[in-house]
Amino acid sequence: MLHRAGVTFAILGPQESCSGDPARRMGNEYLFQEQAKANIAMLESVGTKKVIASCPHCFNTIKNEYPSLGATSRSSTTPSCWTTWSRPAGSWRVTATRVRSPTTTLLPRPPQPGVRRAPLGARLDPGVRQVEMKRCRERGFCCGAGGARMWMEENIGKRVNMERTDEALGTGADVVSTACPYCMIMLDDAVRANAKEDEVRVMDLSQLFEESLLTPAAPAPEASPSTEA
């Protein structure tokens, strides 16, 4: 997608490492700081100007927590923002009738000022309806993997990802869109547990964007004949 948009970019490849977010959420501050300092040194050594994070947890960590460890001011962004760079409004071609809004409970909350709602609704075909769950935006509900719970087992009560997916399925959407890799895994697992995988697709926002690029634009409707005498 960046190639298509004409954006000059590079990847670290095997030099890329975890941002350290899970370590800090688990309480292993030493490991977090070691990972963060190594990443900061790597980013500085290659002259990084902007970081594109495919994960809102990495986005939050790099943007808001790395500066306290010596990172210089550096722009950081997520796919929910950068898809606006290369596709005009009203030109998304998504194979769906109802799309559940991109979900992540982290991005709409402080300290991410200005990151409130993914730019999806105004960019869909007129025949595609965007719907939201009751708990959304600043009052969003976790998929069950935040706070390093991705690696923990839930043994009490209803699993969080099942609770959240029940809300998503209740909207009647045939595509559940997310802007977080943790949400992708947790929601997809729960959709399959509900035996709904043939009816509902769980997709990352970047996948929706890519699909829109591959699908031909719908032809403009023909003007209705004039009724004037």
C-alpha positions as CSV (number, residue, x, y, z in Angstrom):
1,M,0.0,0.0,0.0
2,L,2.9,2.4,0.7
3,H,4.4,1.5,-2.6
4,R,1.1,2.4,-4.3
5,A,0.9,5.6,-2.4
6,G,4.4,6.6,-3.5
7,V,5.7,6.7,0.0
8,T,9.4,6.2,0.5
9,F,9.9,3.8,3.4
10,A,12.2,1.1,4.8
11,I,11.9,-1.9,7.2
12,L,14.3,-3.1,9.8
13,G,13.9,-6.8,8.9
14,P,15.7,-9.1,11.3
15,Q,16.8,-6.1,13.3
16,E,13.3,-5.3,14.3
17,S,12.4,-6.2,17.9
18,C,9.3,-6.0,20.2
19,S,8.5,-2.5,21.4
20,G,8.6,-3.8,25.0
21,D,4.9,-3.0,25.7
22,P,4.0,-6.5,27.0
23,A,7.0,-6.6,29.4
24,R,6.0,-3.3,31.0
25,R,2.3,-4.3,31.3
26,M,3.4,-7.6,33.0
27,G,5.5,-5.6,35.5
28,N,8.9,-6.5,34.1
29,E,10.2,-2.9,34.0
30,Y,13.9,-4.0,33.6
31,L,13.1,-6.0,30.4
32,F,11.0,-3.2,29.0
33,Q,13.7,-0.6,29.5
34,E,16.4,-2.8,27.9
35,Q,14.2,-3.5,24.9
36,A,13.2,0.2,24.6
37,K,16.8,1.5,24.8
38,A,18.0,-1.0,22.2
39,N,15.1,0.0,19.9
40,I,15.8,3.7,20.4
41,A,19.5,3.2,19.5
42,M,18.5,1.3,16.4
43,L,16.0,3.9,15.2
44,E,18.5,6.6,15.8
45,S,21.3,4.8,13.9
46,V,19.3,4.5,10.7
47,G,18.0,8.1,10.9
48,T,14.3,7.3,11.4
49,K,12.0,10.2,10.8
50,K,8.6,8.5,11.1
51,V,7.5,5.2,12.6
52,I,4.4,3.4,11.3
53,A,3.2,1.0,13.9
54,S,0.6,-1.7,12.9
55,C,-0.3,-2.1,16.6
56,P,-1.8,0.6,18.8
57,H,0.1,-0.8,21.8
58,C,3.4,-0.3,20.0
59,F,2.2,3.1,18.8
60,N,1.4,4.2,22.4
61,T,4.7,2.9,23.7
62,I,6.9,4.4,21.0
63,K,5.1,7.7,20.9
64,N,4.4,8.3,24.6
65,E,6.9,6.2,26.6
66,Y,10.1,6.1,24.6
67,P,10.8,9.8,25.0
68,S,11.3,9.4,28.8
69,L,14.1,6.9,27.9
70,G,16.0,9.3,25.6
71,A,14.1,9.0,22.3
72,T,14.2,12.2,20.3
73,S,10.9,13.7,19.1
74,R,9.7,11.4,16.3
75,S,6.3,11.2,14.6
76,S,4.6,7.8,15.1
77,T,1.4,6.8,13.3
78,T,-0.9,3.8,12.8
79,P,-2.7,2.3,9.8
80,S,-6.0,3.8,11.0
81,C,-4.5,7.2,10.2
82,W,-2.2,6.5,7.3
83,T,-4.8,5.0,5.0
84,T,-6.0,8.5,4.5
85,W,-2.8,9.4,2.7
86,S,-3.4,7.5,-0.5
87,R,-7.1,7.1,-1.1
88,P,-9.7,9.9,-1.6
89,A,-12.8,10.0,0.5
90,G,-15.8,8.1,-1.0
91,S,-13.6,5.7,-3.0
92,W,-13.4,2.6,-0.7
93,R,-14.7,-0.5,-2.4
94,V,-15.4,-3.1,0.3
95,T,-17.3,-6.3,-0.3
96,A,-19.8,-6.0,2.5
97,T,-23.2,-4.5,3.4
98,R,-22.5,-3.6,7.0
99,V,-19.0,-3.0,8.4
100,R,-18.4,-2.8,12.1
101,S,-16.2,0.2,12.9
102,P,-12.5,-0.4,13.4
103,T,-11.9,-1.4,17.0
104,T,-9.2,-0.7,19.5
105,T,-9.7,0.4,23.0
106,L,-6.3,2.1,23.3
107,L,-6.2,4.6,20.5
108,P,-9.2,6.7,21.4
109,R,-8.0,7.2,25.0
110,P,-5.4,9.6,26.4
111,P,-2.5,10.1,25.9
112,Q,-3.5,9.9,22.2
113,P,-5.0,13.4,21.7
114,G,-6.9,13.8,18.5
115,V,-7.1,10.0,17.8
116,R,-10.8,9.4,18.2
117,R,-12.4,7.7,15.3
118,A,-10.9,5.8,12.4
119,P,-11.6,7.5,9.1
120,L,-13.8,4.7,7.7
121,G,-17.4,5.8,7.5
122,A,-16.9,8.7,5.0
123,R,-14.7,6.5,2.9
124,L,-17.0,3.6,2.1
125,D,-19.3,3.0,-0.9
126,P,-22.8,4.4,-0.3
127,G,-24.2,0.9,-0.2
128,V,-22.0,-0.1,2.7
129,R,-23.3,0.9,6.2
130,Q,-20.9,1.5,9.1
131,V,-22.2,0.4,12.5
132,E,-20.8,0.6,15.9
133,M,-21.1,-1.4,19.1
134,K,-22.6,0.2,22.2
135,R,-19.2,0.3,23.9
136,C,-17.0,2.2,21.5
137,R,-14.6,5.1,21.0
138,E,-13.5,6.6,24.3
139,R,-15.7,4.0,26.1
140,G,-14.5,1.0,24.1
141,F,-14.2,-2.4,25.6
142,C,-11.1,-4.6,25.5
143,C,-10.9,-7.7,23.3
144,G,-9.3,-9.5,26.2
145,A,-5.7,-9.3,25.2
146,G,-4.7,-5.8,26.4
147,G,-2.4,-5.3,29.4
148,A,-0.4,-8.4,28.4
149,R,-3.4,-10.7,28.9
150,M,-2.7,-12.1,25.5
151,W,-0.5,-14.6,27.3
152,M,-2.7,-15.3,30.2
153,E,-5.6,-17.8,30.7
154,E,-9.0,-16.7,31.9
155,N,-10.5,-19.2,34.3
156,I,-13.3,-17.2,35.9
157,G,-16.6,-16.2,34.2
158,K,-17.1,-15.4,30.6
159,R,-14.1,-14.9,28.4
160,V,-13.6,-11.3,27.5
161,N,-13.2,-12.0,23.8
162,M,-16.5,-13.9,23.7
163,E,-18.2,-10.9,25.5
164,R,-16.8,-8.4,23.0
165,T,-17.5,-10.6,20.0
166,D,-21.1,-11.1,21.1
167,E,-21.4,-7.4,21.0
168,A,-19.9,-7.3,17.5
169,L,-22.2,-10.0,16.2
170,G,-25.2,-8.3,17.7
171,T,-24.7,-5.3,15.3
172,G,-25.5,-7.6,12.3
173,A,-22.2,-6.7,10.6
174,D,-20.8,-9.1,8.0
175,V,-17.3,-7.5,8.5
176,V,-15.8,-6.8,11.9
177,S,-12.9,-4.4,11.3
178,T,-10.1,-3.8,13.8
179,A,-7.0,-1.7,14.0
180,C,-5.1,-4.0,16.4
181,P,-3.4,-7.4,15.8
182,Y,-4.4,-8.5,19.3
183,C,-8.1,-7.8,18.5
184,M,-7.7,-9.6,15.2
185,I,-6.7,-12.8,17.0
186,M,-9.1,-12.6,19.9
187,L,-12.2,-11.7,17.8
188,D,-11.4,-14.2,15.1
189,D,-11.1,-16.9,17.6
190,A,-14.4,-16.0,19.2
191,V,-16.2,-15.7,15.8
192,R,-15.0,-19.3,15.1
193,A,-16.1,-20.4,18.5
194,N,-19.6,-19.1,17.6
195,A,-19.4,-21.0,14.3
196,K,-19.9,-17.7,12.4
197,E,-16.7,-17.8,10.3
198,D,-18.6,-18.4,7.1
199,E,-20.9,-15.4,7.8
200,V,-18.6,-12.8,9.4
201,R,-15.1,-11.7,8.4
202,V,-12.7,-10.3,10.9
203,M,-10.4,-7.9,9.1
204,D,-7.7,-5.4,9.9
205,L,-8.3,-1.9,8.6
206,S,-5.3,-2.2,6.3
207,Q,-6.9,-5.4,4.8
208,L,-10.1,-3.4,4.1
209,F,-8.0,-0.7,2.5
210,E,-6.1,-3.2,0.4
211,E,-9.4,-4.9,-0.7
212,S,-10.7,-1.5,-1.8
213,L,-7.7,-1.0,-4.0
214,L,-8.2,-4.3,-5.7
215,T,-11.9,-4.0,-6.3
216,P,-12.9,-2.0,-9.4
217,A,-14.8,1.2,-8.7
218,A,-18.6,0.9,-9.1
219,P,-20.0,2.7,-12.1
220,A,-21.7,5.9,-11.5
221,P,-25.5,5.6,-11.6
222,E,-27.2,6.8,-14.8
223,A,-29.2,10.0,-14.7
224,S,-32.9,9.4,-14.6
225,P,-34.8,10.7,-17.7
226,S,-36.4,14.1,-17.4
227,T,-40.1,14.2,-16.7
228,E,-40.6,17.7,-18.1
229,A,-42.8,18.0,-21.2
